[in-house]
Amino acid sequence: MRKLLPALAVLLAMGTSAHARDVAADKAAIDAGLDRGYAHLDALYKDIHQYPELGMQEVQTAAKLAREMRALGFEVTEHFGGTGIVAIYKNGPGPLVLVRTELDALPMEEKTGLPYASHVVADYHGKPTPVDHSCGHDIHMAAWVGAAQALVAMKSQWRGTLMFIGQPAEETTEGARAMVAAGLFQKFGMPDYAFAQHVGPAPFGTLAYRPGVNSSNSDSLEITFKGRGGHGSMPDLTIDPVIEAARFTMDVQTVISREKPAGAFGVITVGAIQSGSAGNIIPDSAILRGTIRTFDGKVREKMLDGIRRTASAVAAMSGAPAPSVDIVVGGRAVINEPALTDRTAAVFRAAFGDKAQLQPEPGSPSEDYSEFVNAGATHSLFWGFGGYDPKTIAAAEAKGGHVPGNHNPYFAPTPEPTIRFGVEAMTLAVLNVLGS
């Protein structure tokens, strides 16, 4: 009897969530609600897509979601951790369940040609820059609202508290940290369960889950190479920082090919080099920006050390002053709790059959959703779902190519049925842990 008491205490603390649900009936109820209300979600998605905002600038985006949640009866706190929102819906005693969406877009030009394509330009590092929801956060927001609608409509069938959070600045991996630092869990409670999802270039109607490590560690890199400017016709009188940046971009890849273990995951990508004002002027500095992705902490440290050594070496080769190397810690790897993964996967398989699959390896992208997990929301699951018509994928592969993926200017998930599927998956996952 004494051995049973700790387990009983856990069940009492978590609420009456250990119960079996009729997945088919739940899915039918969700779908019936979507049949009635999908047009609203579609309009919301296209509005958000057309008017994207960068991280910590998501004022209008947050306001739109706040209005949606208030209309459903949620208590909404705005401007939390910057531009974040927290929406709470209490429905009797039971577990506290967190559902996360991201609010921000990317600093890049959209090239999809869609009738609702973004033409927004915003300030980014002091320069006017096009903005695009090319990561899929607009899909996530529409599915997030749809899941809230479904859960409120089915409130007679569950007990507990919903904590729906709209997180700013995922792309810069600062938004989740800002919300945690602002006292998210101290003010609203530590969630018993937490869920998030992400759309990608897979067939719509499919879903992938994975216990344990699900995504990569992420660090951002900014190096300022210093030189001596001068006339383009007299390079011998200058120290060319563009050469330094170019040499670093090539040489740093030997850290990947020669220093880290061959079987360990590691990526160093240089995404931007900014320098100079004219073709006949050698500038006096060049700024290089990039990203570093790893799964293992020791591999990460080896790569960071290699980056610093390589930057110093290429400067020394040019006779230049030491560069300024700034490495900013980004999102840590997302860890899915195995027990919750198994429990939720059983529901996904019951609802979607073999379209719900185990993901064999962690994904190489990173996610600052891990900040919520590391802060205590350890009973957590993050999964991916598809957003493309299978016929579109097949046509691209038949030509030897592939459909545009996330962060591509042509990335364009098909809104329906992608949003509907995201609503179904998230609602079923949440229902499965709420009290009866």
C-alpha positions as CSV (number, residue, x, y, z in Angstrom):
1,M,0.0,0.0,0.0
2,R,2.8,2.4,0.9
3,K,4.4,1.9,-2.6
4,L,1.1,3.0,-4.2
5,L,0.8,6.2,-2.2
6,P,3.4,8.3,-4.3
7,A,1.7,7.3,-7.5
8,L,-1.7,8.1,-6.0
9,A,-0.4,11.5,-4.9
10,V,0.8,12.3,-8.4
11,L,-2.6,11.4,-9.9
12,L,-4.3,13.6,-7.4
13,A,-1.9,16.5,-8.1
14,M,-2.4,16.2,-11.8
15,G,-6.2,16.0,-11.7
16,T,-8.4,13.2,-13.0
17,S,-6.6,13.1,-16.4
18,A,-5.9,9.4,-16.4
19,H,-8.9,8.3,-18.5
20,A,-9.7,6.8,-21.9
21,R,-11.4,9.0,-24.4
22,D,-13.4,8.1,-27.5
23,V,-11.0,9.5,-30.1
24,A,-13.3,8.9,-33.0
25,A,-16.1,10.8,-31.2
26,D,-13.7,13.6,-30.3
27,K,-12.4,13.9,-33.8
28,A,-16.0,14.0,-35.2
29,A,-16.9,16.8,-32.8
30,I,-13.8,18.8,-33.7
31,D,-14.5,18.3,-37.4
32,A,-18.2,19.4,-37.1
33,G,-17.0,22.6,-35.4
34,L,-14.5,23.2,-38.2
35,D,-17.2,22.7,-40.8
36,R,-19.1,25.5,-39.2
37,G,-16.2,27.8,-38.5
38,Y,-13.3,27.1,-40.8
39,A,-14.0,30.2,-43.0
40,H,-13.2,32.4,-40.1
41,L,-9.9,30.7,-39.4
42,D,-9.0,30.9,-43.1
43,A,-9.7,34.7,-43.1
44,L,-7.6,35.1,-39.9
45,Y,-4.7,33.1,-41.4
46,K,-4.7,35.2,-44.6
47,D,-4.9,38.5,-42.7
48,I,-1.9,37.5,-40.4
49,H,0.0,36.2,-43.5
50,Q,-0.5,39.5,-45.4
51,Y,0.5,41.7,-42.5
52,P,3.5,40.0,-40.7
53,E,5.6,41.5,-38.0
54,L,9.1,40.9,-36.8
55,G,10.1,39.6,-33.4
56,M,9.2,42.0,-30.5
57,Q,7.3,44.1,-33.0
58,E,4.2,41.9,-33.2
59,V,1.8,44.5,-31.8
60,Q,-1.0,44.1,-34.3
61,T,-0.6,40.3,-34.5
62,A,-0.8,40.0,-30.7
63,A,-3.9,42.3,-30.6
64,K,-5.7,40.1,-33.3
65,L,-5.1,36.9,-31.3
66,A,-6.1,38.6,-28.0
67,R,-9.4,39.7,-29.5
68,E,-10.0,36.1,-30.7
69,M,-9.4,34.7,-27.3
70,R,-11.4,37.2,-25.4
71,A,-14.3,36.5,-27.7
72,L,-14.1,32.9,-26.6
73,G,-14.2,33.7,-22.9
74,F,-10.5,33.6,-22.1
75,E,-8.9,36.0,-19.6
76,V,-6.1,37.6,-21.7
77,T,-3.0,39.3,-20.5
78,E,-1.2,41.3,-23.2
79,H,2.3,42.7,-23.5
80,F,3.7,39.9,-21.4
81,G,7.5,39.4,-21.9
82,G,7.4,42.1,-24.6
83,T,4.6,41.6,-27.1
84,G,3.5,38.2,-25.8
85,I,0.0,37.2,-24.7
86,V,-1.3,34.7,-22.2
87,A,-4.9,33.5,-22.4
88,I,-6.4,31.5,-19.5
89,Y,-9.6,29.5,-19.6
90,K,-10.7,27.9,-16.4
91,N,-13.2,25.0,-16.5
92,G,-13.2,23.4,-13.1
93,P,-10.6,21.3,-11.2
94,G,-8.1,19.5,-13.4
95,P,-4.7,19.8,-15.1
96,L,-3.2,23.1,-16.3
97,V,-2.4,22.6,-20.0
98,L,-0.1,25.0,-22.0
99,V,-0.5,25.4,-25.7
100,R,2.1,27.6,-27.5
101,T,2.1,29.5,-30.8
102,E,4.6,31.9,-32.2
103,L,3.8,35.4,-33.3
104,D,6.8,36.6,-35.4
105,A,7.8,36.5,-39.1
106,L,11.1,36.6,-40.9
107,P,13.1,39.5,-42.4
108,M,12.9,38.3,-46.0
109,E,10.9,39.0,-49.2
110,E,8.0,36.8,-50.1
111,K,8.0,35.5,-53.7
112,T,4.9,33.2,-53.7
113,G,2.7,35.5,-55.8
114,L,-0.3,34.6,-53.6
115,P,-3.2,37.0,-53.6
116,Y,-2.6,37.5,-49.9
117,A,1.2,37.7,-50.1
118,S,3.0,40.1,-47.8
119,H,4.3,43.4,-49.0
120,V,5.2,44.7,-45.5
121,V,8.5,46.4,-45.0
122,A,9.8,47.0,-41.5
123,D,12.9,48.1,-39.7
124,Y,15.5,45.4,-39.2
125,H,19.0,46.3,-37.9
126,G,18.3,49.9,-38.9
127,K,17.4,49.1,-42.5
128,P,14.0,48.9,-44.3
129,T,13.5,45.1,-44.9
130,P,10.7,43.0,-46.4
131,V,8.9,40.8,-43.9
132,D,7.4,37.3,-44.6
133,H,5.7,34.5,-42.7
134,S,7.9,32.0,-44.5
135,C,8.4,29.8,-41.4
136,G,4.7,28.9,-41.0
137,H,3.9,30.7,-37.8
138,D,0.7,32.1,-39.4
139,I,-0.5,28.5,-39.9
140,H,0.3,27.8,-36.2
141,M,-1.7,30.9,-35.0
142,A,-4.8,29.9,-37.0
143,A,-4.6,26.3,-35.7
144,W,-4.0,27.7,-32.2
145,V,-7.2,29.8,-32.3
146,G,-9.0,26.9,-33.9
147,A,-8.0,24.5,-31.1
148,A,-9.2,27.1,-28.5
149,Q,-12.5,27.3,-30.3
150,A,-12.9,23.5,-30.3
151,L,-12.0,23.1,-26.7
152,V,-14.4,25.8,-25.6
153,A,-17.2,24.3,-27.7
154,M,-16.5,20.9,-26.0
155,K,-16.1,22.2,-22.5
156,S,-18.8,19.9,-21.1
157,Q,-16.5,17.0,-21.9
158,W,-13.4,18.1,-19.9
159,R,-12.2,19.7,-16.7
160,G,-9.1,21.8,-16.1
161,T,-7.4,25.0,-17.1
162,L,-6.1,26.1,-20.5
163,M,-3.0,28.3,-20.8
164,F,-2.8,29.4,-24.4
165,I,0.3,31.5,-24.9
166,G,1.3,33.7,-28.0
167,Q,5.0,33.9,-27.9
168,P,7.0,36.7,-29.6
169,A,10.4,36.5,-31.3
170,E,10.8,32.8,-31.8
171,E,13.0,33.4,-34.8
172,T,15.6,35.3,-32.7
173,T,15.2,32.8,-29.9
174,E,14.5,35.5,-27.3
175,G,10.7,35.5,-26.9
176,A,10.2,32.3,-24.8
177,R,13.1,33.4,-22.6
178,A,11.5,36.8,-22.1
179,M,8.2,35.3,-21.1
180,V,9.8,33.0,-18.6
181,A,11.9,35.8,-17.2
182,A,8.8,38.0,-16.8
183,G,7.4,35.3,-14.5
184,L,5.1,33.3,-16.7
185,F,4.9,30.3,-14.5
186,Q,5.0,32.2,-11.2
187,K,2.0,34.3,-12.3
188,F,-0.1,31.7,-14.1
189,G,1.1,28.4,-12.6
190,M,3.4,25.6,-13.8
191,P,1.6,23.6,-16.5
192,D,1.0,19.9,-15.9
193,Y,1.3,19.4,-19.6
194,A,2.6,21.5,-22.5
195,F,2.2,21.2,-26.3
196,A,3.4,22.9,-29.4
197,Q,3.5,22.0,-33.1
198,H,5.2,23.1,-36.3
199,V,4.2,22.9,-40.0
200,G,6.8,21.8,-42.6
201,P,7.2,20.7,-46.3
202,A,5.6,17.3,-45.8
203,P,2.2,16.1,-47.2
204,F,-0.8,17.7,-45.4
205,G,-2.7,15.3,-43.2
206,T,0.6,13.8,-41.9
207,L,2.3,14.1,-38.6
208,A,5.6,13.1,-37.0
209,Y,6.5,12.7,-33.4
210,R,9.6,11.7,-31.5
211,P,10.4,10.9,-27.8
212,G,13.5,12.5,-26.4
213,V,15.6,15.0,-28.3
214,N,13.5,16.5,-31.0
215,S,15.5,19.5,-32.3
216,S,18.9,21.1,-32.3
217,N,20.8,23.5,-30.1
218,S,21.0,26.9,-31.8
219,D,23.5,29.7,-31.4
220,S,23.8,32.9,-33.5
221,L,27.1,34.3,-34.7
222,E,28.2,37.8,-35.5
223,I,31.8,38.6,-36.4
224,T,33.2,42.0,-37.3
225,F,36.3,41.7,-39.4
226,K,38.4,44.9,-39.2
227,G,40.7,46.2,-42.0
228,R,42.0,49.3,-43.6
229,G,40.0,51.0,-46.3
230,G,41.2,52.5,-49.5
231,H,41.0,52.7,-53.3
232,G,40.0,49.6,-55.1
233,S,42.9,50.0,-57.6
234,M,45.5,50.0,-54.7
235,P,44.7,47.0,-52.6
236,D,48.4,46.9,-51.4
237,L,47.7,50.0,-49.3
238,T,44.7,48.4,-47.6
239,I,43.7,45.5,-45.5
240,D,40.6,44.0,-47.1
241,P,38.0,42.8,-44.5
242,V,35.9,41.3,-47.3
243,I,38.7,38.8,-48.0
244,E,38.8,38.0,-44.3
245,A,35.0,37.3,-44.3
246,A,35.2,35.2,-47.4
247,R,38.2,33.2,-46.2
248,F,36.5,32.6,-42.8
249,T,33.3,31.4,-44.6
250,M,35.3,28.7,-46.4
251,D,37.8,27.8,-43.7
252,V,35.3,27.4,-40.8
253,Q,33.8,24.4,-42.6
254,T,36.9,22.4,-41.8
255,V,35.8,22.6,-38.2
256,I,32.8,20.5,-39.3
257,S,34.8,18.2,-41.6
258,R,38.0,17.7,-39.5
259,E,37.4,18.5,-35.9
260,K,33.9,17.3,-34.8
261,P,33.2,13.5,-34.6
262,A,32.2,12.3,-38.1
263,G,28.9,10.8,-36.9
264,A,27.9,13.8,-34.7
265,F,25.4,16.4,-36.0
266,G,26.8,19.9,-36.5
267,V,26.2,22.8,-38.9
268,I,27.8,26.2,-39.3
269,T,26.0,28.4,-41.8
270,V,27.0,31.9,-42.8
271,G,23.8,33.7,-43.9
272,A,24.9,37.3,-44.3
273,I,28.0,39.3,-45.1
274,Q,27.5,43.0,-45.1
275,S,30.3,45.4,-46.1
276,G,31.2,48.4,-48.3
277,S,29.3,50.9,-50.3
278,A,30.7,50.9,-53.8
279,G,32.6,48.5,-56.1
280,N,35.8,50.6,-56.2
281,I,36.1,51.2,-52.5
282,I,37.7,48.7,-50.2
283,P,35.9,49.1,-46.8
284,D,37.4,49.2,-43.4
285,S,35.1,46.5,-41.9
286,A,32.9,43.6,-42.8
287,I,30.1,42.1,-40.6
288,L,29.4,38.4,-41.0
289,R,26.3,36.7,-39.4
290,G,25.5,33.0,-39.1
291,T,24.0,30.2,-37.2
292,I,25.4,27.2,-35.4
293,R,23.3,24.0,-34.8
294,T,24.2,20.9,-32.8
295,F,22.6,18.2,-30.7
296,D,25.4,17.4,-28.3
297,G,26.9,19.9,-25.8
298,K,30.5,18.8,-26.2
299,V,30.2,19.0,-30.0
300,R,28.8,22.5,-29.6
301,E,31.8,23.7,-27.5
302,K,34.2,22.2,-30.0
303,M,32.5,24.1,-32.8
304,L,32.4,27.4,-30.9
305,D,36.1,27.1,-30.1
306,G,36.9,26.3,-33.8
307,I,34.9,29.4,-34.9
308,R,36.9,31.7,-32.6
309,R,40.2,30.2,-33.7
310,T,39.4,30.4,-37.4
311,A,38.3,34.0,-37.1
312,S,41.5,35.0,-35.3
313,A,43.6,33.0,-37.8
314,V,42.1,34.6,-41.0
315,A,42.6,38.1,-39.4
316,A,46.2,37.2,-38.6
317,M,46.8,36.0,-42.2
318,S,45.7,39.4,-43.5
319,G,47.7,41.3,-41.0
320,A,44.4,42.7,-39.6
321,P,43.4,43.7,-36.1
322,A,41.7,40.9,-34.1
323,P,38.1,40.5,-35.1
324,S,35.1,41.0,-32.8
325,V,33.4,37.6,-32.3
326,D,30.0,37.6,-30.7
327,I,28.2,34.3,-30.1
328,V,24.8,34.5,-28.7
329,V,23.2,31.5,-27.1
330,G,19.9,30.7,-28.8
331,G,17.3,27.9,-28.3
332,R,18.4,24.7,-26.6
333,A,17.3,21.3,-27.9
334,V,13.6,20.5,-27.3
335,I,13.2,17.3,-25.3
336,N,9.9,15.5,-25.5
337,E,8.9,13.5,-22.5
338,P,8.8,9.8,-23.6
339,A,5.7,8.9,-21.5
340,L,3.6,11.8,-22.8
341,T,4.9,11.2,-26.4
342,D,3.7,7.6,-26.2
343,R,0.4,8.5,-24.7
344,T,-0.3,11.2,-27.3
345,A,1.0,9.1,-30.2
346,A,-1.6,6.5,-29.4
347,V,-4.3,9.1,-29.9
348,F,-2.7,10.4,-33.1
349,R,-2.6,6.9,-34.5
350,A,-6.2,6.2,-33.5
351,A,-7.3,9.5,-35.2
352,F,-5.0,9.5,-38.3
353,G,-3.8,5.9,-38.8
354,D,-0.5,5.5,-40.5
355,K,-0.3,9.2,-41.4
356,A,1.0,9.7,-37.8
357,Q,4.6,8.4,-37.8
358,L,7.5,8.1,-35.5
359,Q,10.3,10.5,-36.5
360,P,13.5,8.4,-36.6
361,E,16.0,11.2,-36.0
362,P,15.9,14.6,-34.4
363,G,15.2,17.6,-36.6
364,S,18.1,20.0,-37.5
365,P,16.1,23.2,-36.9
366,S,16.0,24.7,-33.4
367,E,13.2,26.0,-31.3
368,D,13.1,28.3,-28.2
369,Y,10.1,26.4,-27.0
370,S,12.7,24.5,-25.1
371,E,12.9,27.5,-22.7
372,F,9.4,26.5,-21.4
373,V,10.4,22.9,-20.9
374,N,13.7,23.8,-19.2
375,A,11.8,26.2,-16.9
376,G,9.8,23.3,-15.6
377,A,7.1,22.3,-18.1
378,T,8.8,18.9,-18.6
379,H,5.6,16.9,-19.3
380,S,5.8,18.3,-22.9
381,L,5.5,17.2,-26.5
382,F,6.4,19.1,-29.7
383,W,5.5,17.6,-33.1
384,G,5.6,18.4,-36.7
385,F,2.9,18.2,-39.4
386,G,2.8,18.6,-43.1
387,G,1.4,21.5,-45.2
388,Y,1.7,20.6,-48.9
389,D,-0.6,18.8,-51.3
390,P,1.0,15.4,-51.9
391,K,0.5,15.9,-55.7
392,T,2.6,19.1,-55.5
393,I,5.3,17.2,-53.7
394,A,5.2,14.3,-56.2
395,A,5.4,16.7,-59.1
396,A,8.4,18.5,-57.7
397,E,10.2,15.2,-57.0
398,A,9.4,13.9,-60.5
399,K,11.5,16.8,-61.8
400,G,14.3,16.0,-59.5
401,G,13.6,18.7,-57.0
402,H,11.6,19.4,-53.9
403,V,8.9,21.8,-52.7
404,P,10.1,25.0,-51.0
405,G,10.8,24.4,-47.3
406,N,10.6,26.7,-44.3
407,H,12.5,30.0,-44.6
408,N,12.3,29.8,-48.4
409,P,10.7,32.9,-50.0
410,Y,8.4,30.5,-52.0
411,F,7.3,28.5,-48.9
412,A,3.5,28.3,-49.2
413,P,1.5,25.7,-47.2
414,T,-2.0,24.9,-48.5
415,P,-4.2,26.6,-45.9
416,E,-7.0,23.9,-46.1
417,P,-6.7,21.2,-45.0
418,T,-3.4,22.1,-43.2
419,I,-5.0,24.4,-40.7
420,R,-7.9,21.9,-40.1
421,F,-5.3,19.1,-39.4
422,G,-3.4,21.4,-37.0
423,V,-6.6,22.1,-35.1
424,E,-7.5,18.4,-34.9
425,A,-4.0,17.3,-33.7
426,M,-3.7,20.0,-31.0
427,T,-7.2,19.6,-29.7
428,L,-7.0,15.8,-29.5
429,A,-3.6,16.1,-27.7
430,V,-5.0,18.5,-25.1
431,L,-8.3,16.6,-24.6
432,N,-6.3,13.4,-23.9
433,V,-4.7,14.9,-20.8
434,L,-7.5,17.1,-19.5
435,G,-9.7,15.9,-16.6
436,S,-13.0,14.2,-17.4
